[in-house]
């Protein structure tokens, strides 16, 4: 069977994170949603996504295809029901299309809302509909991924320099280094990925995941549920946040109830507010509505798209959206919607020159031994054009 993960109607609500990736490539828990599906299906998947992303994430077609909603996490029961679908059948729960079985001909005219011959799914779904779901539901996702990744396996032994609570709820992959740290897994599992490192003095309360090659700097304070993606370097205080791969918050400062995309960098002593002084429910910018919407949450920090960066001592307001490839600096609280490719701060913004943005991205990629190629340039160019109206607002 050919499996395709499609961007559901939730994609626009998940911007700016989905400007640069299909919905299924959002990290949620320990793994990305795609990685979860591929483990459950024991198969590779492709994507049905925006045309400008298709060069990097191409769709593979076959005579018979199972399209799966990329915002939904798999379970054994869900996978079994999806695999039973016959051509023309749809699996759904309420208004949510979970999966469709389509021939190559039907795939050409696929529209999510055209689902027919529907089978109702009667169990709970773990899915992300909005950006804030990523940090708000991350604890459940970490626990499910922890069980998936560690079942039947034995953890590497922790050094006796560490202080540990509920060691049976901690899993250390091969090559990971953990010394003189405090790990409390009584509140949720702690997963340390391959060749990751937790430096001396770090304090961690689960649920927590440090993915492959990630680094937790000395004296870091981490409150779960928190995920640190592969190759990211994190220091200071972090509370209930999800940080994608190749992103650095290497110094002191507070990050709470937030999501950071890939290739971001927070300057020393950057702080995010995650609670309003009047304790009101937080509003957050929504690209679909082109306005601020209620999150229903009292705690909500910063959502930052890929490649964005901020200078030292940056202060983010409660409920801030930062787009892709923004560069923020200057004293005072920043505005709570910073459009993609904005350069500046409280004193005002100008457009971030594309050539300068490319040069910075090339330098950052080179540090990791990765090529910033034409495909990446084309994607950022398209985002630059798509978000022009936001910078003029």
N, C-alpha and C positions, 0 to 999 in steps of 0.2 A: 504494500500500500504506500502511496505517496502522500506525505503529510505536509500541509501548508499552514503556517500560522498567520492569520490575517489581522490587520489593524481594525479593531471594532470602532463603533461610533465614539468610544471613549478616547480615541486618539487625541482629539482637539482639547479635551479636558486635561490631558497629560502633557501638553506643551508647557514649558519649553523643552522638556526632557525628550519628547518625541520629534523635535525638529531634526535630530541627528541620528535617530535609530527607530526601528519598528518597535511597537509596544512590547513585543515578546522579549526584546533585549534589555528591558529595564531590570536592574538588579533588585530583588525583593526577597528578603530572607538571606540565605547564604549564596544561592545561585541566581542566575537570571531566569526569567520565566521560560525562555527557550531551553536552557540547560535542564530544567526540571522535566519538561515534556520529553526531551530526547532520552533522558534516563528512564522514564516510565515506559516510553514506546520502544526503547532499544533501537532507535532509528534516527537518522538525521532529518532535519526539517528545513524548509525554505520559507520565504515570506511573501505575502501579498501586502504591499505597502505603497507609499507615495511614489509616483514615477521618478522623482529626482533622487530617491533613496535606492531605487531598484538596481542601479549599476553596482552598488556595494552589497546590496542584499537582494540578489536576483531570485525570482520565483521559478521553481522547477515544476513543469507540468507532466502529467501522465494520463493514460486513458481513463483511469479512475483515481479521484483525489479526495482526501479527507481534509476539509478546511476547518481549522480549530481557532477559536477566539483567543488571540494572543494576550488578552488581559486577565485570563482565567488560569489558575494554578491546577495542575492535575492531581487526581487521586486514583487509586487502583480501581474503584468502582466507576469513576468517570471515564477512565481509559477503556474499560471493558464495554461500556455502553456506546462509546464513540466507535469502537472497532466493529460493532454489530450493525452500524448504519449501512443501508443499501442505497444505490444511486437515486438521488432525488429526495432522500429523507433528511430531516433536520432534527437536531437535539436542542431543546431550549428549556429555559426556566423563566417563567413570566415573560417579560419583554426582551430578555437576554438570549440571543442566539449563541449557543455553545459551540456547535459544530454542524457541518453540512457535508454530505457525500455528493460530489459532483463529477460528472463526466467531463472530459476535456472541452466538449462543445458548450456545456452549461457554464463551465468556469469562465469562458470568454465574456459572458454577460452577467457575472456575479454581482449581485447587490444584496447586502446583508438583510435589508428589510423585505426582500422578496421571498423569504423562507416559506416553504409549503410542506405538506405531508409531515407535520411536526410531531415528534415524540417528546413527552414532558419528562424532564429530569426532576426527581423528587427529593434530592439531597441538598445539603448546604454547599455553597460555592465560596471559595476564597478568591477574590478578584479585586483588581484596582480600577476604580472608575474616575478617580481624581488624584491630583498630585499628592495631596495630604494623606491619602490611603497608604502610600508607600511607607511612611514612617509610623502611621497610626496602627496599621495591621502587621507591622514587621515582626512583632514578637511571635505571632502565630506562624508566620512564614519561616522564621528561624527554627522553631521547634520541629516543623514538618521536614525541613531540609536536613536538620541534624539527624533525625531518625532515618531518613533516606540514605544519607551519606555514610552513616556509621554502623548500620545494621550488619551484624555478623563480623565486624572488624574489631581489631584491638588497637587502642590508642598507644602512641609513644609514651614512655614514662616521663613524668614531670620531675624536674630536678628538685632535690630536697631544700634548695635555697628559697623555694616559694612557700607562701602560706595559702592553704586551699580549704574551701568549704564545698562539700558535695562533689568529691573528685570523680565519682562515677558518672557525673553529668558533664564531664569535660573530655573533649577529644582533641588530641594533638597529632597533626599529620607529620610525616617523615620530613626531617630537615628543619623543623621549626625550633626556634630558640626562645626559652622563657626562663628568666632568672630574676630572683629577688622581687617577685611580683605578688600581689594579693588577688586571688581569683575566687569569687563567691558565686557558685553555680546553684545555690539553693533556690534562687528566684528564676532560674531558667538556664538552659544549656549554654556552654561556652565552647566554641569551635575555633581552633587555630590551624590555619591552612598550611600547605606545603611551603617550606622555606620562609615562613613568616617569622617576625621577631617581636617579642614584647620586652622592652628594655626595663632596666632596674627602676623600682619604685612605683611602677604602674599599678593602679587599683581598678579592678573590673568587676562589675556586677551584671550577671546574665539577665536575659538572653543576649548573647554577644557572638559576633562572627568577625574574625580577622582573616580575610581571604589570602590566597597564595601570594607570597612575596610582600605582603603588607607589613608595615612597621608601625608599632606603637612606641612613641618617644618616651624618654625618661619622665617619671612622675605624672604620666597621663592619668586622668580620672574619667572613667567611662561608666555611665549608667545605661543599662539596657532598657528596652531592646535597641541595640545599635549594630549596624553592619559597616565594616570598613572593607572596601573592595580591593582587588588585587593591585599590587604595586603602589598603593596609597600610603602616605606617611602622615600620621596623626599625632598631635600633642595637645596639651591643655585639657579643658573640660568639655566632654561631649555627653549629651543626654538625648536618648531616643531619636537617633538620626540614622540616615542611610547615605553612605558616601560611595560613589561609584569608583571605578578603577582609575589609576594614574592621577589621583587628585591629592594635593598636599594642604594640610592644615598643621604645619610642623611646629607651631609655637603656642604659647599660652593664649588664652582667650576662650570664650564660651560659644558653643554651637549646640542649639537645642531644638528638637522637633523640626528638623530640617532635612532636605535632600540636596546633595551636591552631585552634579553630573561628572563626566570624565574630563581630565586635563584642566581642572580648576586649581587655583591657588589662593589661599587666604593669607594675607600679610600678618605679621606678628601682632598680637593683641587685638585681632578682629573679634568683635562680639555681636551676637545675634540676640535680639529680644524675642522671647517666645511667649510672653504674657503681657497683656495691656495693663496699664496702671489702674484702669477702672474695672478690670476683670470682665470686660465684655467679650462676647463671641467674636472671633477674628474673621475679617474679610480678606479675600485673596484675589488678585487679578486673574481673570479667566479669559483666555483667548477666544473661546467660542462665543461668549457673551459680549466681548469687547468692553468689559467693565468689571468691577469688583463684585464678588459673590460671597455669600455666607458659607463658611466651612462647617459651622456647627460645633467648632472646637474652641475651647478656651486657650489651649496651647498650640501655637503654630509659629514657626520661625521663618526660615528662608528656603526657597526653592531656587536653585541656580542651574542654568543650562551649561552645556559643555563649553570648555575653553575660556570661561569667564574668570576674572581675577580681581582682587582688591588689594589696596595698599595697606600699610601698617595703620593700626588704630582705627580701622573702619568700623562704623557702627550701623548695623542694620535694624530697621524698625520691625516691630511685630508684623508678621504676615507680609513678607517681601518676596516678590518674583523678580529674578534677574534672568534675562534672556541668554542667548548664546553669544560668546565672544564679546562680552562687555568688559571694560576696564574701568574700575571704580576707585577713586581716591579723594582725599580731602577730609577736613574736619567736619563734625556735626553728623546728625542722623541723615542717612541717605533716603531718597524717595522710595516708596514701597512698590513701585514698578519701574524697573530699569530695562528699557527695550534692548533687544539684541544689537550688537555692534555699536554700543554707546561708549563714548570715551569722556570721562569727567567725573563729576560728583555734585555736591551741594551747591557749588558755584555755577552749575550748568553742564550740559552735555553737547558734544559734537559727534558727528559720524566717525566711527573707527575706520580709518583707511584700510581697504581690503589688502593691499600689498603689505602694509605693516602687520596686519593680522596674520597673513600667511607666513611672513618671516618669523614672527614669534612662535607660531605653531610648528614650523620646521625646526626651530632651535629646541623646542620642548620635546618633540618627537625624537630628534637626534640623541638627546640625553638618554633615551630609553632604547636606542638602537632600532627605531621604527621609522619607516619612510613616510613622510607627509606627501602623498602622491597627488596626481591630477584628480583622481576620484574624490579625495577629501577636499581639494580646492573647489571642485564643482559643487559639492554639497554645501559648503559654506557660502559660496557665491549665490546659490539659490536661496538660502536662508536670508542672506543680506537683502536680496530683492524682495522676498516675501514679507520682511519685517520693516520695510521702508516706511509704511504708513504709521507704525507704532512710534518711530523716531520723530515723526512730524506732528504727533498729537500734542 
